[in-house]
Amino acid sequence: MYFLKKQNIQGTILGRGKKSKGEKVFEVVLRLVTFLGVPVQVVSVIGVNLWSLSVSFVMQCVGLFLMSFGVGVFVLAVVAMRSNWRAGYSYEQDTELVTRGVYRFSRNPAFVGFNLIYIGVMVVFPNVVSILFAFTVVCLFHFQILGEEKFLADKFGKVYLEYKSKVRRYI
């Protein structure tokens, strides 16, 4: 976001632009949950120990792997997007359809990365908060993806539909 701002590109456009009231409200909720997710989960792990389950060492390793892999996938997605990176979508901003890099294998690798991070946290620290956040975020991201798919189909037409037919939504 810092590098986008230096290029006079608004990177965070969740809840902004020409969208229906419902889309704006949804995106504001998504933005809030995304930004509050980390501090709330940290507090749930070190502070309030709500309904914690014991986890084997192997499961902790699996969770750490999922988190690490998720961070890697997210970074690859951001690098592939370059100056086209946005949190959200807007009909008012110019962007190109990115199909290079990790986008050859997934239409939404950044969301896949985020999902893996939240699921990994849930596996390593299985408490009511991490489980609810993982479930909530995965569902919210899915609905955001559906909105972005409509935007991309409107913006790029046949080119996007061909890409969509060749590359899966997630993996």
RODOFI-350499 format. One record per residue (C-alpha): residue number from 1; residue in three letters; chain; x, y, z. Coordinates in steps of 0.001 Angstrom, whole numbers. Layout:
num, residu, chaine, xx, yy, zz
NUM, ala, A, X, Y, Z
...
END
This chain:
num, residu, chaine, xx, yy, zz
1, met, A, 0, 0, 0
2, tyr, A, 2907, 2308, 761
3, phe, A, 4375, 1922, -2750
4, leu, A, 965, 2381, -4366
5, lys, A, 431, 5582, -2409
6, lys, A, 3788, 6899, -3632
7, gln, A, 2439, 6399, -7192
8, asn, A, -801, 8245, -6319
9, ile, A, -2763, 4996, -6477
10, gln, A, -5427, 4399, -3869
11, gly, A, -4795, 819, -2754
12, thr, A, -7569, 410, -206
13, ile, A, -10906, 907, -1932
14, leu, A, -13089, -1386, 134
15, gly, A, -16403, 367, 735
16, arg, A, -15620, 3162, -1722
17, gly, A, -16616, 4023, -5268
18, lys, A, -19771, 3515, -7293
19, lys, A, -21357, 498, -5633
20, ser, A, -24691, -358, -4153
21, lys, A, -25281, 444, -499
22, gly, A, -25239, -3286, 266
23, glu, A, -21851, -3738, -1424
24, lys, A, -20418, -779, 471
25, val, A, -21700, -2060, 3826
26, phe, A, -20354, -5540, 3089
27, glu, A, -16937, -4172, 2153
28, val, A, -16768, -1996, 5280
29, val, A, -17550, -5073, 7401
30, leu, A, -14899, -7059, 5493
31, arg, A, -12361, -4294, 6053
32, leu, A, -13185, -4121, 9761
33, val, A, -12972, -7894, 10278
34, thr, A, -9708, -8075, 8323
35, phe, A, -8003, -5304, 10304
36, leu, A, -9368, -6427, 13683
37, gly, A, -8618, -10095, 13003
38, val, A, -4981, -10068, 14020
39, pro, A, -5292, -8157, 17326
40, val, A, -8431, -10051, 18350
41, gln, A, -6798, -13399, 17615
42, val, A, -3609, -12424, 19458
43, val, A, -5663, -11470, 22519
44, ser, A, -7583, -14756, 22251
45, val, A, -4317, -16697, 22252
46, ile, A, -2396, -14889, 25002
47, gly, A, -5223, -13469, 27067
48, val, A, -8667, -14905, 27160
49, asn, A, -8460, -18662, 26822
50, leu, A, -11945, -19387, 25509
51, trp, A, -12757, -22988, 24792
52, ser, A, -9220, -23942, 23874
53, leu, A, -8568, -27402, 22591
54, ser, A, -5292, -29208, 23052
55, val, A, -3315, -29667, 19867
56, ser, A, -641, -32223, 19114
57, phe, A, 2827, -31157, 18024
58, val, A, 2125, -32531, 14543
59, met, A, -1024, -30393, 14227
60, gln, A, 897, -27340, 15412
61, cys, A, 3472, -28015, 12693
62, val, A, 687, -28382, 10121
63, gly, A, -817, -25078, 11258
64, leu, A, 2545, -23303, 11124
65, phe, A, 3135, -24706, 7648
66, leu, A, -297, -23454, 6508
67, met, A, 412, -19980, 7915
68, ser, A, 3882, -19826, 6342
69, phe, A, 2661, -21137, 3004
70, gly, A, -222, -18649, 3128
71, val, A, 2175, -15744, 3677
72, gly, A, 4290, -16975, 748
73, val, A, 1295, -17267, -1578
74, phe, A, 94, -13814, -537
75, val, A, 3518, -12265, -1212
76, leu, A, 3692, -13934, -4641
77, ala, A, 226, -12547, -5433
78, val, A, 1218, -9003, -4461
79, val, A, 4440, -9220, -6478
80, ala, A, 2551, -10478, -9552
81, met, A, -40, -7715, -9249
82, arg, A, 2585, -4953, -9014
83, ser, A, 841, -1589, -9298
84, asn, A, -2504, -3286, -9984
85, trp, A, -2831, -4391, -6350
86, arg, A, -6020, -3170, -4652
87, ala, A, -7931, -4105, -1528
88, gly, A, -11356, -4101, -3140
89, tyr, A, -12427, -3017, -6594
90, ser, A, -13593, 196, -8141
91, tyr, A, -15022, 1016, -11536
92, glu, A, -13334, 4425, -11285
93, gln, A, -9725, 3170, -11166
94, asp, A, -7722, 1833, -14062
95, thr, A, -6246, -1602, -13652
96, glu, A, -5064, -4410, -15869
97, leu, A, -6083, -8037, -15740
98, val, A, -3171, -9910, -14168
99, thr, A, -2745, -13494, -15329
100, arg, A, 1009, -13905, -14788
101, gly, A, 2916, -15506, -11955
102, val, A, 840, -17253, -9344
103, tyr, A, -2295, -15997, -11136
104, arg, A, -1691, -18737, -13732
105, phe, A, -2747, -21269, -11077
106, ser, A, -5372, -19380, -9087
107, arg, A, -7583, -16417, -9904
108, asn, A, -7461, -15376, -6241
109, pro, A, -4099, -16320, -4742
110, ala, A, -4074, -13406, -2279
111, phe, A, -7345, -14660, -808
112, val, A, -6012, -18235, -819
113, gly, A, -3005, -16957, 1125
114, phe, A, -5153, -15086, 3642
115, asn, A, -7423, -18118, 4064
116, leu, A, -4437, -20371, 4719
117, ile, A, -3127, -17938, 7338
118, tyr, A, -6453, -17830, 9192
119, ile, A, -6914, -21601, 8949
120, gly, A, -3338, -22131, 10154
121, val, A, -3948, -19897, 13177
122, met, A, -7116, -21860, 13898
123, val, A, -5184, -25153, 13758
124, val, A, -2332, -23962, 15994
125, phe, A, -4574, -22091, 18461
126, pro, A, -7971, -23786, 18321
127, asn, A, -10187, -21628, 20482
128, val, A, -13641, -20232, 19888
129, val, A, -12301, -16882, 18620
130, ser, A, -9815, -18304, 16097
131, ile, A, -12388, -20813, 14831
132, leu, A, -15064, -18118, 14425
133, phe, A, -12641, -15706, 12748
134, ala, A, -11369, -18345, 10325
135, phe, A, -14896, -19343, 9345
136, thr, A, -16078, -15721, 9093
137, val, A, -13116, -14512, 7059
138, val, A, -13212, -17433, 4613
139, cys, A, -16938, -16770, 4012
140, leu, A, -16500, -12990, 3697
141, phe, A, -13588, -13398, 1286
142, his, A, -15667, -15778, -830
143, phe, A, -18446, -13203, -1189
144, gln, A, -15863, -10496, -1957
145, ile, A, -14443, -12727, -4692
146, leu, A, -17910, -13122, -6221
147, gly, A, -18238, -9318, -6389
148, glu, A, -14780, -8980, -7895
149, glu, A, -15588, -11615, -10514
150, lys, A, -18603, -9578, -11615
151, phe, A, -16450, -6438, -11729
152, leu, A, -13741, -8190, -13789
153, ala, A, -16297, -9627, -16218
154, asp, A, -17784, -6144, -16700
155, lys, A, -14373, -4480, -17039
156, phe, A, -12520, -7020, -19198
157, gly, A, -15354, -8961, -20870
158, lys, A, -14314, -11862, -23083
159, val, A, -10647, -11757, -22015
160, tyr, A, -11606, -12306, -18371
161, leu, A, -14192, -14961, -19211
162, glu, A, -11558, -16925, -21154
163, tyr, A, -9130, -16620, -18252
164, lys, A, -11904, -17651, -15852
165, ser, A, -12608, -20765, -17916
166, lys, A, -8942, -21842, -17747
167, val, A, -7943, -20986, -14178
168, arg, A, -9756, -22096, -11044
169, arg, A, -11168, -19646, -8518
170, tyr, A, -8986, -20922, -5683
171, ile, A, -6592, -23758, -6524
END
